[in-house]
């Protein structure tokens, strides 16, 4: 059932009680691989989240799924599954058919490793510039020792098909736009340094550098909000591994606030509030917090110099959730014994940010104009335009660290 969390218990520490969950681009469905009722292996499970009460539907096949399987829900209610078998990966769509499960094969990809990428916010960009239905495009990453391939595994004219070849071994995967055209990947070079690059799938997989804070730093992009341009990243450029933030299209430096370094607590961002165009400093960010007393939820905004700690609902699928544009945080949870999942959405509305324009917003808008950022050089680096039809950000290429005490605290 759906509940409004007022005083939910803090999640227990230790081993994850429930496997990870992937939420569809529009928040209507979710999917995971859940333990089978007999305790042998795992079976796909689809959650319906947009009805009066969330509910889970098992999608069992003729045999339990292997350890290399992944699932991803589509907005139409079907679930894409990727299975490792026979030296490659086989793709199919699953859907409930009364007491059984229907399966539509999609094809296979021959590679050593294939990982489904998260759904793009709108996800309508298919192959060769074609536009599919809302949320229909699904991409996957096949990392290799000397090069990585981005595959379109659903939503294209000839899926599965390769749509980009990126030199170097890549990991991660964050969408920079709503249409699923601009993809950020963390690329590791031969020397072992990791930098984030942007891949333009609409231009044949053209690759541009995105995060290069220093020559020797490891810079990884964790989350991006296409509406506001807010970026959450992890880097050792400050001398130790820290969480930082920046704005895609801004000339301001990356900042590493002390609020994102609480003593004895590990923070992992998992959701950013959408719909906050031109106001990245007011975007709410949800983080998973792991400490000596267990796991809970933290909420932070760039405009506020402190974390808000919130109890997680019992059975929270840790590190999973989504924001609505009006600031409601929805956290999926699961209770019940193995094979009979009872799922729900805990709804939390943290206090809104301070009203009125923020000083830094006024200064930045005055310097950069009121409209979207134009192409140009990022501060401390060369020019780079990640191009799209209606989105021309200037990335944080070689952006300097904060130089003043005020910038370090913010």
ChimeraX attribute file (.defattr): number of C-alpha atoms within 10 A of each C-alpha:
attribute: neighborCount
match mode: 1-to-1
recipient: residues
	/A:1	14
	/A:2	18
	/A:3	13
	/A:4	13
	/A:5	18
	/A:6	13
	/A:7	10
	/A:8	13
	/A:9	14
	/A:10	18
	/A:11	21
	/A:12	16
	/A:13	14
	/A:14	9
	/A:15	6
	/A:16	13
	/A:17	15
	/A:18	18
	/A:19	12
	/A:20	14
	/A:21	24
	/A:22	21
	/A:23	25
	/A:24	25
	/A:25	22
	/A:26	18
	/A:27	20
	/A:28	18
	/A:29	26
	/A:30	25
	/A:31	28
	/A:32	24
	/A:33	27
	/A:34	24
	/A:35	22
	/A:36	19
	/A:37	13
	/A:38	9
	/A:39	10
	/A:40	11
	/A:41	15
	/A:42	22
	/A:43	22
	/A:44	25
	/A:45	24
	/A:46	28
	/A:47	25
	/A:48	20
	/A:49	22
	/A:50	13
	/A:51	10
	/A:52	9
	/A:53	13
	/A:54	18
	/A:55	20
	/A:56	19
	/A:57	16
	/A:58	23
	/A:59	21
	/A:60	19
	/A:61	14
	/A:62	8
	/A:63	10
	/A:64	15
	/A:65	23
	/A:66	14
	/A:67	11
	/A:68	13
	/A:69	21
	/A:70	21
	/A:71	24
	/A:72	26
	/A:73	30
	/A:74	26
	/A:75	18
	/A:76	14
	/A:77	18
	/A:78	20
	/A:79	26
	/A:80	25
	/A:81	25
	/A:82	25
	/A:83	19
	/A:84	22
	/A:85	13
	/A:86	8
	/A:87	11
	/A:88	14
	/A:89	21
	/A:90	19
	/A:91	23
	/A:92	20
	/A:93	19
	/A:94	24
	/A:95	19
	/A:96	17
	/A:97	10
	/A:98	7
	/A:99	9
	/A:100	13
	/A:101	14
	/A:102	16
	/A:103	19
	/A:104	12
	/A:105	12
	/A:106	17
	/A:107	15
	/A:108	19
	/A:109	20
	/A:110	14
	/A:111	14
	/A:112	12
	/A:113	15
	/A:114	25
	/A:115	20
	/A:116	22
	/A:117	20
	/A:118	19
	/A:119	26
	/A:120	28
	/A:121	21
	/A:122	18
	/A:123	28
	/A:124	23
	/A:125	27
	/A:126	28
	/A:127	25
	/A:128	13
	/A:129	14
	/A:130	12
	/A:131	16
	/A:132	17
	/A:133	14
	/A:134	19
	/A:135	24
	/A:136	22
	/A:137	25
	/A:138	27
	/A:139	25
	/A:140	21
	/A:141	23
	/A:142	22
	/A:143	22
	/A:144	18
	/A:145	12
	/A:146	13
	/A:147	14
	/A:148	19
	/A:149	23
	/A:150	25
	/A:151	24
	/A:152	25
	/A:153	27
	/A:154	24
	/A:155	23
	/A:156	21
	/A:157	13
	/A:158	14
	/A:159	20
	/A:160	21
	/A:161	19
	/A:162	19
	/A:163	21
	/A:164	21
	/A:165	18
	/A:166	21
	/A:167	17
	/A:168	18
	/A:169	21
	/A:170	27
	/A:171	20
	/A:172	18
	/A:173	24
	/A:174	23
	/A:175	24
	/A:176	28
	/A:177	21
	/A:178	20
	/A:179	20
	/A:180	24
	/A:181	24
	/A:182	26
	/A:183	21
	/A:184	27
	/A:185	27
	/A:186	25
	/A:187	26
	/A:188	20
	/A:189	15
	/A:190	10
	/A:191	7
	/A:192	11
	/A:193	14
	/A:194	23
	/A:195	26
	/A:196	28
	/A:197	23
	/A:198	25
	/A:199	27
	/A:200	22
	/A:201	23
	/A:202	21
	/A:203	16
	/A:204	14
	/A:205	20
	/A:206	16
	/A:207	21
	/A:208	17
	/A:209	20
	/A:210	27
	/A:211	26
	/A:212	24
	/A:213	24
	/A:214	18
	/A:215	10
	/A:216	14
	/A:217	19
	/A:218	22
	/A:219	25
	/A:220	26
	/A:221	24
	/A:222	23
	/A:223	23
	/A:224	24
	/A:225	26
	/A:226	22
	/A:227	17
	/A:228	23
	/A:229	25
	/A:230	29
	/A:231	22
	/A:232	23
	/A:233	21
	/A:234	19
	/A:235	23
	/A:236	17
	/A:237	19
	/A:238	16
	/A:239	8
	/A:240	10
	/A:241	14
	/A:242	19
	/A:243	24
	/A:244	23
	/A:245	23
	/A:246	24
	/A:247	25
	/A:248	24
	/A:249	25
	/A:250	25
	/A:251	23
	/A:252	17
	/A:253	22
	/A:254	24
	/A:255	25
	/A:256	24
	/A:257	20
	/A:258	17
	/A:259	18
	/A:260	21
	/A:261	16
	/A:262	13
	/A:263	9
	/A:264	9
	/A:265	16
	/A:266	15
	/A:267	21
	/A:268	19
	/A:269	21
	/A:270	17
	/A:271	23
	/A:272	30
	/A:273	24
	/A:274	24
	/A:275	18
	/A:276	20
	/A:277	15
	/A:278	18
	/A:279	17
	/A:280	24
	/A:281	21
	/A:282	24
	/A:283	25
	/A:284	26
	/A:285	23
	/A:286	26
	/A:287	25
	/A:288	23
	/A:289	22
	/A:290	18
	/A:291	15
	/A:292	9
	/A:293	11
	/A:294	13
	/A:295	23
	/A:296	24
	/A:297	24
	/A:298	22
	/A:299	21
	/A:300	23
	/A:301	21
	/A:302	21
	/A:303	19
	/A:304	15
	/A:305	13
	/A:306	17
	/A:307	19
	/A:308	14
	/A:309	14
	/A:310	19
	/A:311	16
	/A:312	26
	/A:313	27
	/A:314	16
	/A:315	22
	/A:316	26
	/A:317	21
	/A:318	25
	/A:319	20
	/A:320	20
	/A:321	25
	/A:322	23
	/A:323	22
	/A:324	14
	/A:325	14
	/A:326	12
	/A:327	20
	/A:328	17
	/A:329	23
	/A:330	23
	/A:331	23
	/A:332	26
	/A:333	24
	/A:334	21
	/A:335	15
	/A:336	10
	/A:337	10
	/A:338	13
	/A:339	16
	/A:340	16
	/A:341	19
	/A:342	17
	/A:343	23
	/A:344	25
	/A:345	24
	/A:346	23
	/A:347	20
	/A:348	18
	/A:349	15
	/A:350	14
	/A:351	10
	/A:352	12
	/A:353	16
	/A:354	10
	/A:355	7
	/A:356	6
	/A:357	10
	/A:358	14
	/A:359	10
	/A:360	11
	/A:361	16
	/A:362	13
	/A:363	11
	/A:364	15
	/A:365	16
	/A:366	10
	/A:367	10
	/A:368	15
	/A:369	12
	/A:370	11
	/A:371	8
	/A:372	17
	/A:373	18
	/A:374	15
	/A:375	16
	/A:376	17
	/A:377	18
	/A:378	23
	/A:379	18
	/A:380	15
	/A:381	15
	/A:382	11
	/A:383	13
	/A:384	19
	/A:385	19
	/A:386	21
	/A:387	18
	/A:388	16
	/A:389	7
	/A:390	8
	/A:391	18
	/A:392	18
	/A:393	22
	/A:394	24
	/A:395	31
	/A:396	29
	/A:397	26
	/A:398	20
	/A:399	24
	/A:400	20
	/A:401	18
	/A:402	18
	/A:403	10
	/A:404	8
	/A:405	8
	/A:406	9
	/A:407	14
	/A:408	14
	/A:409	13
	/A:410	18
